[in-house]
Amino acid sequence: MEEYLERKKDLLDEIKKIAIPNSTINELISIHKEILTKKESVLNVKTYKNYLRLIENSESTTDDCEVKHIESELICPFQQIKIATPFRNHCNHVYEREGLEKYVNGRNIKCPVLGCHAIVKLK
């Protein structure tokens, strides 16, 4: 870590020598060098280092995970009600048949699922 910060300071000195004398650039370089030398730098903060150590030393918790069956009800994207009599469109989206028949009533209706542009066809 210290080597990295020293290398960064050296590079800033080289840039300062090469760059056209410009007070803004020199000021920015000085500020950047000051930040690198401060002990409060994020890379040097004890809490941050402890956090990284904890992450590296932690064991995978995937062994402790347990998948449980979650029962969910299908909701019709047209009517926002529980599907009792399902109807699957050719785009594979499922709707409540009874309400859909009334809603479509011979019209060309697009599937209401976001990103799907299929026409709902009752057959």
GIKA-V562660 format. One record per backbone hydrogen bond with DSSP energy under -0.5 kcal/mol. NH is the residue of the N-H (numbers start at 0). CO is the residue of the C=O. E is the energy in kcal/mol with one decimal. If there is no record, write none. Layout:
# GIKA-V562660
<<NH/CO/E> <NH/CO/E>>
This chain:
# GIKA-V562660
<<4/0/-2.1> <5/1/-2.5> <6/2/-2.6> <7/3/-2.2> <8/4/-2.0> <9/5/-2.4> <10/6/-2.4> <11/7/-2.0> <12/8/-2.0> <13/9/-2.2> <14/10/-2.5> <15/11/-2.1> <16/12/-1.7> <17/13/-2.1> <18/14/-2.9> <25/21/-2.6> <26/22/-2.3> <27/23/-2.5> <28/24/-2.7> <29/25/-2.4> <30/26/-2.4> <31/27/-2.6> <32/28/-2.7> <33/29/-2.2> <34/30/-2.3> <35/31/-2.1> <36/32/-1.6> <37/33/-1.2> <40/37/-1.1> <43/40/-2.0> <44/40/-1.0> <44/41/-0.5> <48/44/-2.3> <49/45/-2.7> <50/46/-2.3> <51/47/-2.4> <52/48/-2.3> <53/49/-2.5> <54/50/-2.2> <55/51/-2.5> <56/52/-2.3> <57/53/-1.4> <63/60/-1.0> <64/60/-0.5> <64/61/-0.8> <67/65/-0.6> <70/68/-0.6> <71/69/-0.6> <75/80/-3.0> <76/93/-0.6> <79/75/-2.5> <82/73/-2.5> <83/81/-0.6> <85/83/-0.6> <86/94/-2.2> <88/86/-0.6> <88/92/-2.6> <91/88/-2.2> <94/86/-2.6> <96/84/-3.2> <96/94/-0.6> <99/95/-1.8> <100/96/-2.5> <101/97/-1.3> <102/98/-2.1> <103/99/-3.1> <104/100/-1.7> <106/103/-2.9> <108/106/-0.9> <108/119/-0.5> <110/117/-3.0> <115/112/-2.3> <116/114/-0.5> <119/108/-3.4> <120/118/-0.5> <121/119/-0.5> <122/120/-0.8>>
